[in-house]
Amino acid sequence: MRKTLIMAKFNFKNTVQSRVFIIITLIGPFLILALTVLPGLLTEKSMTVKEGTRIGLVDVNPALKRQLDSSMRTLFIFQDFNTAEEVKVGIDAENLSGGVVAFNGGESFLYLSRTATDIVTFETLKSVINRMVIGTRLEEAGLDSAYIDELSREPAWSQQKASSGEGEEEQDFVSYLYTSLGFVMLLYMTTLLYGQMIGRSVVVEKTSKTVEVMLSSVRPSELMFGKILGLGLAGLVQYLFWIGLSLLIILVLGPALNISLPASIRPASMGYLFLFFILAFFLYSSIYAAIGAASEDEQHMGQLGWPLIIFLVIPMVLVSTLVANPEGLLTKILSFFPLTAPTVMLIRVLVQMPALWELGLFLIIMIVSIVLAVVGSGKIFRLGILLSGKKMSIREVLKLLRQA
């Protein structure tokens, strides 16, 4: 045990004294806020049409053109053109933001734009023109379009969580999505970073034959546990600093500077992020230690480690699905599968707190998985640390585990 602690202290000091560690630690809280708050703010601004947006019109009847000029003059500037080609030239020259081409006397329309992704402008024009065309048809049929429009007016809707307390800020899907994505990316980057650091350290010591000298003084298990504990302590220090500074921003600077933060970014969320990082770190770092021991070089380690990266990437790829369906079958399966559980359970906690029995089952599964990973990795580490001259496949690594 004493030698394990010595190895842990050695790896901890080497990690925290590096410039990269210090820089990442200092910018971490701002990275968290940038990943969780900034995208939502940018999206909110991008969901509005800029005043004075120039739109070209082709074959739009004069009556509809007058209605557009009258009702939307503060938002759009409309200009008539003879052909769609002229509108395309104007868009390419950046004189126009888009164009509307009418067909069949105004029974169908085509919207032209530079990117075909400015959905806000398209939907705004589509909604207004559709309403005007329908109103014109009603008037031509002798019906009072204003009266019918009033009768068909849709009621106002808003959305709020049933568990929201009085005065709690409402949060929409986009806010939940970006907040969850920010936390998932942070967990992904730190778990992968520290896991690969352990694997790379083992590979370097193995290829440089340094490990042979070290094993003359310590056992393989003490060497592996020392690396995991040392880097784990460094990660905990880093996360504690991030969470402390983030809480300062959330609780003090945010209200003082009138900064609006998503409702899911709260002190409890930071606590869960810290807990799930600990679980993910010890699981992945144990496996990466075994992969490093079974690898011939860093390139070989990357080949053996790609399945782990896939399981870390899956929650990021499915984040919108997981946020939209926090109680869905797929979400629950992934939240109890050890390699994806920390990330997916974090998403569930941010969106809708799972039942206590689910959190308890999750913790049991993770603790058992970590124990099994440590025991299995220790066997592979003990046998693979001195093997050289042969690149093993994943099947051979598993065979090595069975033979240990």
DRENDO-1510 file (C-alpha; in Angstrom, 1 decimal, always signed):
<recs>
REC; n; res; u; v; w
REC; 1; MET; +0.0; +0.0; +0.0 .
REC; 2; ARG; +2.9; +2.4; +0.9 .
REC; 3; LYS; +4.5; +1.9; -2.6 .
REC; 4; THR; +1.1; +2.4; -4.2 .
REC; 5; LEU; +0.7; +5.8; -2.5 .
REC; 6; ILE; +4.3; +6.7; -3.5 .
REC; 7; MET; +3.5; +6.0; -7.1 .
REC; 8; ALA; +0.2; +7.9; -6.8 .
REC; 9; LYS; +2.1; +10.9; -5.4 .
REC; 10; PHE; +4.7; +10.8; -8.1 .
REC; 11; ASN; +2.0; +10.7; -10.9 .
REC; 12; PHE; -0.1; +13.3; -9.2 .
REC; 13; LYS; +2.9; +15.8; -9.0 .
REC; 14; ASN; +3.9; +15.2; -12.6 .
REC; 15; THR; +0.4; +15.9; -13.8 .
REC; 16; VAL; -0.5; +19.0; -11.8 .
REC; 17; GLN; +2.9; +20.6; -12.4 .
REC; 18; SER; +2.5; +20.6; -16.2 .
REC; 19; ARG; +1.6; +23.8; -18.0 .
REC; 20; VAL; -1.2; +22.1; -19.9 .
REC; 21; PHE; -2.9; +21.0; -16.7 .
REC; 22; ILE; -2.7; +24.5; -15.2 .
REC; 23; ILE; -4.0; +26.2; -18.4 .
REC; 24; ILE; -6.9; +23.8; -18.8 .
REC; 25; THR; -7.8; +24.1; -15.1 .
REC; 26; LEU; -7.9; +27.9; -15.3 .
REC; 27; ILE; -10.1; +28.1; -18.4 .
REC; 28; GLY; -12.3; +25.1; -17.5 .
REC; 29; PRO; -15.2; +27.1; -15.9 .
REC; 30; PHE; -15.3; +29.5; -18.8 .
REC; 31; LEU; -15.3; +26.5; -21.1 .
REC; 32; ILE; -18.3; +25.1; -19.2 .
REC; 33; LEU; -20.2; +28.3; -19.5 .
REC; 34; ALA; -19.3; +28.8; -23.1 .
REC; 35; LEU; -20.5; +25.3; -24.0 .
REC; 36; THR; -23.8; +25.5; -22.0 .
REC; 37; VAL; -24.8; +29.2; -22.2 .
REC; 38; LEU; -23.3; +30.7; -25.3 .
REC; 39; PRO; -24.9; +28.4; -27.9 .
REC; 40; GLY; -28.3; +29.0; -26.4 .
REC; 41; LEU; -27.8; +32.8; -26.6 .
REC; 42; LEU; -26.5; +32.6; -30.2 .
REC; 43; THR; -29.5; +30.4; -31.1 .
REC; 44; GLU; -31.9; +32.8; -29.5 .
REC; 45; LYS; -30.5; +35.7; -31.5 .
REC; 46; SER; -30.4; +33.7; -34.8 .
REC; 47; MET; -34.1; +32.8; -34.4 .
REC; 48; THR; -35.1; +36.4; -35.3 .
REC; 49; VAL; -35.2; +38.1; -38.7 .
REC; 50; LYS; -32.9; +41.1; -39.0 .
REC; 51; GLU; -34.7; +44.4; -39.7 .
REC; 52; GLY; -34.3; +45.6; -43.3 .
REC; 53; THR; -33.8; +42.2; -44.8 .
REC; 54; ARG; -34.0; +42.6; -48.6 .
REC; 55; ILE; -36.3; +40.1; -50.4 .
REC; 56; GLY; -36.8; +39.9; -54.2 .
REC; 57; LEU; -40.3; +39.1; -55.6 .
REC; 58; VAL; -41.0; +37.5; -59.0 .
REC; 59; ASP; -44.6; +37.3; -60.4 .
REC; 60; VAL; -46.2; +38.2; -57.1 .
REC; 61; ASN; -49.5; +39.9; -57.8 .
REC; 62; PRO; -49.7; +43.6; -57.0 .
REC; 63; ALA; -52.3; +43.2; -54.3 .
REC; 64; LEU; -50.2; +40.7; -52.4 .
REC; 65; LYS; -47.2; +43.0; -52.8 .
REC; 66; ARG; -49.1; +45.9; -51.3 .
REC; 67; GLN; -50.1; +43.8; -48.3 .
REC; 68; LEU; -46.5; +42.7; -47.8 .
REC; 69; ASP; -45.2; +46.3; -48.0 .
REC; 70; SER; -48.0; +47.5; -45.6 .
REC; 71; SER; -47.7; +44.8; -42.9 .
REC; 72; MET; -44.0; +44.0; -42.9 .
REC; 73; ARG; -42.3; +47.2; -44.0 .
REC; 74; THR; -40.3; +47.4; -40.7 .
REC; 75; LEU; -38.9; +43.9; -41.1 .
REC; 76; PHE; -38.5; +43.3; -44.9 .
REC; 77; ILE; -37.7; +45.5; -47.9 .
REC; 78; PHE; -39.3; +44.0; -51.0 .
REC; 79; GLN; -38.1; +44.6; -54.5 .
REC; 80; ASP; -39.8; +43.4; -57.8 .
REC; 81; PHE; -37.8; +41.4; -60.4 .
REC; 82; ASN; -38.7; +40.0; -63.8 .
REC; 83; THR; -37.2; +36.6; -63.5 .
REC; 84; ALA; -35.8; +34.2; -60.9 .
REC; 85; GLU; -32.4; +34.4; -62.5 .
REC; 86; GLU; -32.2; +38.1; -61.7 .
REC; 87; VAL; -33.0; +37.3; -58.0 .
REC; 88; LYS; -30.3; +34.6; -58.0 .
REC; 89; VAL; -27.8; +37.2; -59.3 .
REC; 90; GLY; -28.8; +39.6; -56.6 .
REC; 91; ILE; -28.4; +36.9; -53.9 .
REC; 92; ASP; -25.0; +35.9; -55.2 .
REC; 93; ALA; -24.0; +39.6; -55.2 .
REC; 94; GLU; -25.2; +39.8; -51.6 .
REC; 95; ASN; -27.7; +42.6; -52.6 .
REC; 96; LEU; -30.6; +40.3; -51.6 .
REC; 97; SER; -31.0; +38.0; -48.6 .
REC; 98; GLY; -33.6; +35.9; -50.5 .
REC; 99; GLY; -36.3; +35.8; -53.1 .
REC; 100; VAL; -39.9; +34.6; -53.5 .
REC; 101; VAL; -41.1; +33.3; -56.9 .
REC; 102; ALA; -44.8; +32.9; -57.4 .
REC; 103; PHE; -46.3; +30.2; -59.7 .
REC; 104; ASN; -49.8; +29.5; -61.0 .
REC; 105; GLY; -51.1; +33.0; -60.1 .
REC; 106; GLY; -50.0; +32.7; -56.5 .
REC; 107; GLU; -51.1; +29.1; -55.8 .
REC; 108; SER; -47.5; +28.0; -55.2 .
REC; 109; PHE; -44.3; +29.7; -54.2 .
REC; 110; LEU; -40.5; +29.1; -54.3 .
REC; 111; TYR; -38.1; +30.6; -51.8 .
REC; 112; LEU; -34.6; +31.2; -53.0 .
REC; 113; SER; -31.7; +31.9; -50.5 .
REC; 114; ARG; -27.9; +31.8; -50.4 .
REC; 115; THR; -27.7; +28.8; -48.1 .
REC; 116; ALA; -31.1; +27.1; -48.1 .
REC; 117; THR; -30.7; +27.0; -44.3 .
REC; 118; ASP; -32.2; +30.4; -43.2 .
REC; 119; ILE; -35.3; +28.6; -41.9 .
REC; 120; VAL; -36.4; +31.6; -39.8 .
REC; 121; THR; -36.8; +34.0; -42.8 .
REC; 122; PHE; -38.4; +31.2; -44.8 .
REC; 123; GLU; -41.0; +30.3; -42.1 .
REC; 124; THR; -41.8; +34.0; -41.5 .
REC; 125; LEU; -42.4; +34.7; -45.1 .
REC; 126; LYS; -44.3; +31.4; -45.6 .
REC; 127; SER; -46.6; +32.1; -42.7 .
REC; 128; VAL; -47.4; +35.7; -43.6 .
REC; 129; ILE; -47.9; +35.0; -47.4 .
REC; 130; ASN; -50.1; +31.9; -46.6 .
REC; 131; ARG; -52.3; +34.0; -44.3 .
REC; 132; MET; -52.6; +36.8; -46.9 .
REC; 133; VAL; -53.5; +34.4; -49.8 .
REC; 134; ILE; -56.1; +32.6; -47.7 .
REC; 135; GLY; -57.6; +36.0; -46.7 .
REC; 136; THR; -57.8; +37.1; -50.3 .
REC; 137; ARG; -59.6; +33.9; -51.2 .
REC; 138; LEU; -62.1; +34.4; -48.5 .
REC; 139; GLU; -62.8; +38.0; -49.6 .
REC; 140; GLU; -63.3; +36.9; -53.2 .
REC; 141; ALA; -65.8; +34.4; -51.9 .
REC; 142; GLY; -67.7; +37.1; -50.1 .
REC; 143; LEU; -66.7; +36.1; -46.6 .
REC; 144; ASP; -65.3; +38.4; -43.9 .
REC; 145; SER; -61.7; +37.3; -43.7 .
REC; 146; ALA; -61.0; +39.4; -40.5 .
REC; 147; TYR; -64.0; +37.7; -38.7 .
REC; 148; ILE; -62.9; +34.2; -39.8 .
REC; 149; ASP; -59.3; +35.0; -38.9 .
REC; 150; GLU; -60.5; +36.0; -35.4 .
REC; 151; LEU; -62.5; +32.8; -35.0 .
REC; 152; SER; -59.6; +30.6; -36.2 .
REC; 153; ARG; -57.0; +32.3; -34.0 .
REC; 154; GLU; -55.0; +29.7; -32.1 .
REC; 155; PRO; -54.8; +30.0; -28.3 .
REC; 156; ALA; -51.5; +30.8; -26.7 .
REC; 157; TRP; -49.4; +28.0; -25.3 .
REC; 158; SER; -46.4; +27.7; -23.0 .
REC; 159; GLN; -44.6; +24.7; -21.6 .
REC; 160; GLN; -43.3; +24.1; -18.1 .
REC; 161; LYS; -42.2; +21.0; -16.1 .
REC; 162; ALA; -44.8; +19.7; -13.8 .
REC; 163; SER; -42.1; +19.6; -11.0 .
REC; 164; SER; -41.1; +23.2; -11.5 .
REC; 165; GLY; -41.4; +25.2; -8.3 .
REC; 166; GLU; -43.1; +28.6; -8.0 .
REC; 167; GLY; -40.9; +31.3; -9.7 .
REC; 168; GLU; -38.6; +28.7; -11.2 .
REC; 169; GLU; -37.4; +29.8; -14.6 .
REC; 170; GLU; -38.9; +27.9; -17.5 .
REC; 171; GLN; -36.5; +26.1; -19.9 .
REC; 172; ASP; -37.3; +25.0; -23.4 .
REC; 173; PHE; -35.9; +22.0; -25.4 .
REC; 174; VAL; -33.1; +24.0; -27.0 .
REC; 175; SER; -31.8; +25.2; -23.6 .
REC; 176; TYR; -31.9; +21.6; -22.2 .
REC; 177; LEU; -30.2; +20.4; -25.4 .
REC; 178; TYR; -27.3; +22.8; -25.3 .
REC; 179; THR; -26.8; +22.4; -21.5 .
REC; 180; SER; -26.8; +18.6; -21.8 .
REC; 181; LEU; -24.4; +18.8; -24.8 .
REC; 182; GLY; -22.0; +21.0; -22.9 .
REC; 183; PHE; -21.9; +18.7; -19.8 .
REC; 184; VAL; -21.6; +15.6; -22.0 .
REC; 185; MET; -18.7; +17.1; -24.0 .
REC; 186; LEU; -16.9; +18.1; -20.8 .
REC; 187; LEU; -17.4; +14.6; -19.3 .
REC; 188; TYR; -16.3; +13.0; -22.6 .
REC; 189; MET; -13.2; +15.2; -23.0 .
REC; 190; THR; -11.9; +14.8; -19.4 .
REC; 191; THR; -12.7; +11.0; -19.2 .
REC; 192; LEU; -11.0; +10.4; -22.5 .
REC; 193; LEU; -8.1; +12.7; -21.7 .
REC; 194; TYR; -7.2; +11.1; -18.4 .
REC; 195; GLY; -7.8; +7.6; -19.7 .
REC; 196; GLN; -5.5; +8.0; -22.6 .
REC; 197; MET; -2.9; +9.7; -20.4 .
REC; 198; ILE; -2.7; +6.6; -18.3 .
REC; 199; GLY; -2.6; +4.3; -21.3 .
REC; 200; ARG; +0.1; +6.5; -23.0 .
REC; 201; SER; +2.1; +6.6; -19.8 .
REC; 202; VAL; +2.1; +2.8; -19.6 .
REC; 203; VAL; +3.1; +2.5; -23.3 .
REC; 204; VAL; +6.0; +5.0; -23.0 .
REC; 205; GLU; +7.4; +3.2; -19.9 .
REC; 206; LYS; +7.0; -0.2; -21.6 .
REC; 207; THR; +8.7; +0.8; -24.9 .
REC; 208; SER; +11.5; +2.7; -23.2 .
REC; 209; LYS; +12.1; -0.3; -20.9 .
REC; 210; THR; +11.7; +2.0; -17.9 .
REC; 211; VAL; +9.0; -0.4; -16.5 .
REC; 212; GLU; +11.5; -3.2; -16.1 .
REC; 213; VAL; +13.4; -1.0; -13.7 .
REC; 214; MET; +10.3; +0.1; -11.9 .
REC; 215; LEU; +9.0; -3.5; -11.5 .
REC; 216; SER; +12.2; -4.3; -9.6 .
REC; 217; SER; +10.9; -2.2; -6.8 .
REC; 218; VAL; +7.1; -2.4; -7.1 .
REC; 219; ARG; +4.6; -5.0; -8.1 .
REC; 220; PRO; +2.6; -4.6; -11.3 .
REC; 221; SER; -0.6; -4.0; -9.3 .
REC; 222; GLU; +1.0; -1.3; -7.3 .
REC; 223; LEU; +2.3; +0.4; -10.5 .
REC; 224; MET; -1.1; +0.3; -12.1 .
REC; 225; PHE; -3.1; +1.5; -9.0 .
REC; 226; GLY; -0.5; +4.2; -8.4 .
REC; 227; LYS; -1.0; +5.6; -11.9 .
REC; 228; ILE; -4.8; +5.5; -11.6 .
REC; 229; LEU; -4.9; +7.1; -8.1 .
REC; 230; GLY; -2.4; +9.8; -9.0 .
REC; 231; LEU; -4.2; +10.9; -12.2 .
REC; 232; GLY; -7.5; +10.5; -10.5 .
REC; 233; LEU; -6.5; +12.9; -7.7 .
REC; 234; ALA; -5.3; +15.3; -10.3 .
REC; 235; GLY; -8.7; +15.1; -12.1 .
REC; 236; LEU; -10.6; +15.5; -8.8 .
REC; 237; VAL; -8.5; +18.7; -8.0 .
REC; 238; GLN; -9.3; +20.0; -11.4 .
REC; 239; TYR; -13.0; +19.3; -11.2 .
REC; 240; LEU; -13.2; +20.8; -7.7 .
REC; 241; PHE; -11.6; +24.0; -8.9 .
REC; 242; TRP; -14.0; +24.1; -11.9 .
REC; 243; ILE; -17.1; +23.5; -9.8 .
REC; 244; GLY; -16.1; +26.0; -7.1 .
REC; 245; LEU; -15.5; +28.7; -9.7 .
REC; 246; SER; -18.6; +27.8; -11.6 .
REC; 247; LEU; -20.7; +28.0; -8.4 .
REC; 248; LEU; -19.2; +31.4; -7.7 .
REC; 249; ILE; -20.3; +32.5; -11.2 .
REC; 250; ILE; -23.8; +30.9; -10.8 .
REC; 251; LEU; -24.6; +32.1; -7.3 .
REC; 252; VAL; -22.7; +35.4; -7.1 .
REC; 253; LEU; -21.5; +36.9; -10.4 .
REC; 254; GLY; -24.6; +35.7; -12.4 .
REC; 255; PRO; -27.2; +37.6; -10.3 .
REC; 256; ALA; -24.8; +40.6; -9.8 .
REC; 257; LEU; -24.3; +41.0; -13.5 .
REC; 258; ASN; -27.8; +40.0; -14.4 .
REC; 259; ILE; -26.6; +37.0; -16.5 .
REC; 260; SER; -29.4; +34.6; -17.3 .
REC; 261; LEU; -28.3; +31.0; -16.9 .
REC; 262; PRO; -30.3; +27.9; -17.9 .
REC; 263; ALA; -32.4; +26.6; -15.1 .
REC; 264; SER; -30.6; +23.2; -15.3 .
REC; 265; ILE; -27.2; +24.8; -14.5 .
REC; 266; ARG; -27.5; +24.7; -10.7 .
REC; 267; PRO; -25.2; +23.6; -7.8 .
REC; 268; ALA; -26.8; +20.2; -7.7 .
REC; 269; SER; -25.9; +19.7; -11.4 .
REC; 270; MET; -22.3; +20.4; -10.6 .
REC; 271; GLY; -22.3; +17.9; -7.9 .
REC; 272; TYR; -23.7; +15.2; -10.2 .
REC; 273; LEU; -21.1; +16.1; -12.8 .
REC; 274; PHE; -18.4; +15.6; -10.2 .
REC; 275; LEU; -19.8; +12.2; -9.1 .
REC; 276; PHE; -20.3; +10.9; -12.6 .
REC; 277; PHE; -16.8; +12.0; -13.6 .
REC; 278; ILE; -15.3; +9.9; -10.7 .
REC; 279; LEU; -17.2; +6.8; -11.8 .
REC; 280; ALA; -16.4; +7.3; -15.5 .
REC; 281; PHE; -12.7; +8.0; -14.7 .
REC; 282; PHE; -12.1; +4.9; -12.6 .
REC; 283; LEU; -13.9; +2.6; -15.1 .
REC; 284; TYR; -12.2; +4.0; -18.3 .
REC; 285; SER; -8.8; +4.5; -16.7 .
REC; 286; SER; -8.6; +0.9; -15.5 .
REC; 287; ILE; -9.4; -0.3; -19.0 .
REC; 288; TYR; -7.0; +2.1; -20.6 .
REC; 289; ALA; -4.2; +0.9; -18.2 .
REC; 290; ALA; -4.8; -2.7; -19.5 .
REC; 291; ILE; -4.9; -1.5; -23.1 .
REC; 292; GLY; -1.6; +0.4; -22.6 .
REC; 293; ALA; +0.0; -2.8; -21.1 .
REC; 294; ALA; -1.2; -4.9; -24.1 .
REC; 295; SER; -0.1; -2.3; -26.7 .
REC; 296; GLU; +3.2; -2.3; -28.6 .
REC; 297; ASP; +3.2; +1.5; -29.2 .
REC; 298; GLU; +0.8; +4.5; -29.1 .
REC; 299; GLN; -0.6; +3.8; -32.6 .
REC; 300; HIS; -1.4; +0.2; -31.5 .
REC; 301; MET; -3.0; +1.6; -28.3 .
REC; 302; GLY; -5.3; +3.8; -30.5 .
REC; 303; GLN; -6.4; +0.7; -32.4 .
REC; 304; LEU; -7.2; -1.3; -29.3 .
REC; 305; GLY; -8.9; +1.7; -27.7 .
REC; 306; TRP; -11.3; +2.7; -30.5 .
REC; 307; PRO; -14.3; +0.6; -29.0 .
REC; 308; LEU; -14.1; +2.7; -25.8 .
REC; 309; ILE; -14.2; +5.9; -27.8 .
REC; 310; ILE; -17.3; +4.7; -29.6 .
REC; 311; PHE; -19.1; +4.2; -26.3 .
REC; 312; LEU; -18.1; +7.7; -25.2 .
REC; 313; VAL; -19.3; +9.2; -28.5 .
REC; 314; ILE; -22.7; +7.4; -28.6 .
REC; 315; PRO; -24.3; +9.8; -26.0 .
REC; 316; MET; -23.1; +12.8; -27.9 .
REC; 317; VAL; -24.5; +11.5; -31.2 .
REC; 318; LEU; -27.8; +10.7; -29.5 .
REC; 319; VAL; -28.0; +13.7; -27.2 .
REC; 320; SER; -31.1; +15.3; -28.9 .
REC; 321; THR; -32.9; +11.9; -28.7 .
REC; 322; LEU; -31.9; +11.4; -25.1 .
REC; 323; VAL; -33.0; +14.9; -24.1 .
REC; 324; ALA; -36.3; +14.6; -25.9 .
REC; 325; ASN; -37.0; +11.1; -24.3 .
REC; 326; PRO; -35.4; +11.0; -20.9 .
REC; 327; GLU; -37.7; +8.2; -19.8 .
REC; 328; GLY; -37.6; +6.3; -23.1 .
REC; 329; LEU; -36.5; +2.6; -23.4 .
REC; 330; LEU; -33.2; +3.5; -25.2 .
REC; 331; THR; -32.3; +6.1; -22.7 .
REC; 332; LYS; -32.9; +3.8; -19.8 .
REC; 333; ILE; -30.9; +1.0; -21.4 .
REC; 334; LEU; -27.9; +3.3; -22.0 .
REC; 335; SER; -28.1; +4.8; -18.5 .
REC; 336; PHE; -27.5; +1.3; -17.0 .
REC; 337; PHE; -24.9; +0.1; -19.5 .
REC; 338; PRO; -21.6; +0.7; -17.7 .
REC; 339; LEU; -19.7; +2.3; -20.6 .
REC; 340; THR; -22.4; +4.8; -21.4 .
REC; 341; ALA; -24.2; +5.0; -18.0 .
REC; 342; PRO; -22.3; +8.0; -16.5 .
REC; 343; THR; -22.9; +10.3; -19.5 .
REC; 344; VAL; -26.5; +9.3; -20.1 .
REC; 345; MET; -27.5; +9.3; -16.5 .
REC; 346; LEU; -26.1; +12.8; -16.3 .
REC; 347; ILE; -28.4; +13.9; -19.2 .
REC; 348; ARG; -31.4; +12.3; -17.3 .
REC; 349; VAL; -30.5; +14.2; -14.2 .
REC; 350; LEU; -30.3; +17.5; -16.0 .
REC; 351; VAL; -33.6; +17.0; -17.8 .
REC; 352; GLN; -35.7; +15.0; -15.4 .
REC; 353; MET; -34.5; +13.5; -12.1 .
REC; 354; PRO; -34.8; +9.7; -12.3 .
REC; 355; ALA; -36.4; +7.7; -9.5 .
REC; 356; LEU; -34.2; +7.0; -6.5 .
REC; 357; TRP; -34.2; +3.3; -7.2 .
REC; 358; GLU; -32.8; +4.0; -10.6 .
REC; 359; LEU; -30.0; +6.1; -9.2 .
REC; 360; GLY; -29.3; +3.4; -6.6 .
REC; 361; LEU; -29.2; +0.7; -9.3 .
REC; 362; PHE; -27.0; +2.9; -11.5 .
REC; 363; LEU; -24.5; +3.3; -8.6 .
REC; 364; ILE; -24.5; -0.4; -7.9 .
REC; 365; ILE; -23.9; -1.3; -11.5 .
REC; 366; MET; -21.1; +1.3; -11.8 .
REC; 367; ILE; -19.3; +0.2; -8.6 .
REC; 368; VAL; -19.5; -3.5; -9.6 .
REC; 369; SER; -18.3; -2.7; -13.1 .
REC; 370; ILE; -15.3; -0.7; -11.7 .
REC; 371; VAL; -14.3; -3.5; -9.4 .
REC; 372; LEU; -14.5; -6.0; -12.3 .
REC; 373; ALA; -12.6; -3.7; -14.6 .
REC; 374; VAL; -9.9; -3.1; -12.0 .
REC; 375; VAL; -9.5; -6.9; -11.3 .
REC; 376; GLY; -9.5; -7.8; -15.0 .
REC; 377; SER; -7.2; -4.9; -16.0 .
REC; 378; GLY; -4.8; -5.9; -13.2 .
REC; 379; LYS; -4.5; -9.4; -14.7 .
REC; 380; ILE; -3.9; -8.1; -18.2 .
REC; 381; PHE; -1.5; -5.4; -16.9 .
REC; 382; ARG; +0.5; -8.0; -14.9 .
REC; 383; LEU; +0.9; -10.3; -18.0 .
REC; 384; GLY; +1.1; -7.7; -20.7 .
REC; 385; ILE; +3.4; -5.1; -19.2 .
REC; 386; LEU; +6.5; -7.0; -20.1 .
REC; 387; LEU; +5.3; -8.4; -23.5 .
REC; 388; SER; +6.9; -6.8; -26.5 .
REC; 389; GLY; +7.5; -7.6; -30.1 .
REC; 390; LYS; +4.0; -8.6; -31.0 .
REC; 391; LYS; +0.9; -6.5; -31.6 .
REC; 392; MET; -2.1; -8.1; -30.0 .
REC; 393; SER; -5.7; -7.9; -31.3 .
REC; 394; ILE; -8.7; -7.2; -29.1 .
REC; 395; ARG; -9.5; -11.0; -29.2 .
REC; 396; GLU; -5.9; -11.8; -28.0 .
REC; 397; VAL; -6.3; -9.3; -25.2 .
REC; 398; LEU; -9.5; -11.0; -24.0 .
REC; 399; LYS; -7.8; -14.4; -24.3 .
REC; 400; LEU; -5.0; -13.0; -22.2 .
REC; 401; LEU; -7.6; -12.0; -19.6 .
REC; 402; ARG; -9.1; -15.6; -19.5 .
REC; 403; GLN; -5.6; -17.1; -19.1 .
REC; 404; ALA; -4.6; -14.8; -16.2 .
</recs>
